[in-house]
Amino acid sequence: LADDAPEAAIAELVRAAARAASGAGPSAGGDSPPSPPPCTHCAHGCGRNFHAACLRRWSIARRATGRRLECPACRAAWRRDDPALPRDEEVAAAEQASEAAGS
């Protein structure tokens, strides 16, 4: 076996696990791993990264309960122009769905 065989085997296992986690099958070609989920970060405080989809769900819940948008880690005010944040109509739709489910 070549000296780089273990590293190549580990890299292939990581790619296979990433494909399985994303629901994708084996790649038809190319060895590039799937791209990570889009992330955003706290621009006014700690600088921590968050998955954009998680931040969207979190911000909808915060806005639905009338609480201000702030970093989940350091509580600094979240920037309003973050493209990861849902648009107002998305928040309104989520609030309507929540009200319909509660009544």
Secondary structure, DSSP 4 states (H G I P E B T S, - for coil): --TTHHHHHHHHHHHHHHHHHHT--S-SS--PPPPPPPEEE-SSSS--EEEHHHHHHHHHHHHHTTPPPB-TTT-PBPPTT-TTSPPHHHHHHHHHHHHHHH-
